[in-house]
Every structure is written in structure tokens, then in C-alpha cells.
Amino acid sequence: MARPTLYGIAHCDTVKRARAWLEGQGVDFDFHDFKKAGVPLSGLEQWLGAVGWEPLLNRRGTTWQRLDEARRNAVRDAASARALMLDQPSVIKRPVVQWPDGRITVGFDVADWARRIKA
């Protein structure tokens, strides 16, 4: 049976909660750490196509806040967001999950995840 793949950063609090929740539900999953393994280009392309660039861009995080204003203002479309995400993986909202059915989710939503693992 296929396993979900959770993409994120190991020290991110939301990723820690998401991983702990999956483990608590007895769900086997694969974890891909952006800091250690980089952002998978094919994965990023798939995520952008599935959910769009705006939901993937974490404008609340410290990485975004630390960018200079010109760099933030330059992110206006999928291409500019993609370039920033490849250069600064921490601006990707976490976790990104590829579920066994091929669907992609961004962020940790217990109710949604519970429905997905029971389906």
C-alpha cells in the first residue's frame, strides 16, 4: 500500500505536530526534509500545479519577513514564487503532503487528514 510523503523541515513546530499526529494514528509515512535533501524540483512543479503558488508561499514565517522589501515585492506569479522557493525553501508553507491517492495538501488540518487516512 502506498504511503503518504510529508515534506517539510524537521525542526518546524507544525511539521513536528503533523508527524506526531500521523505516528499517533499508526500511519506509516515518508518524510522529506527540505534542509537536508533540498526541495524536489518535480515535487515543487506538481505542488504548484495542484494547489497554486499562493497557498504554498508562507508570508507569515520569519524567512519571508527577513527578505528585503524588493525581494518580497518581486514575487508576483508562479515563476517568481518558484524561484524564491527553490532559493529559500523555508518560505514554503509546511507541511506539504502527497497522499497515496496523488492529492496534495498544504498545512496541517487534523479534520481533513483524519478523513484522508480513513478513506
Sequence and secondary structure as in RCSB ss.txt:
>XXXX:A:sequence
MARPTLYGIAHCDTVKRARAWLEGQGVDFDFHDFKKAGVPLSGLEQWLGAVGWEPLLNRRGTTWQRLDEARRNAV
RDAASARALMLDQPSVIKRPVVQWPDGRITVGFDVADWARRIKA
>XXXX:A:secstr
    EEEE TT HHHHHHHHHHHHTT   EEEEHHHH   HHHHHHHHHHH HHHHB SSSHHHHHS HHHHHT 
 SHHHHHHHHHH GGGB S EEE TTS EEES  HHHHHHHHH 
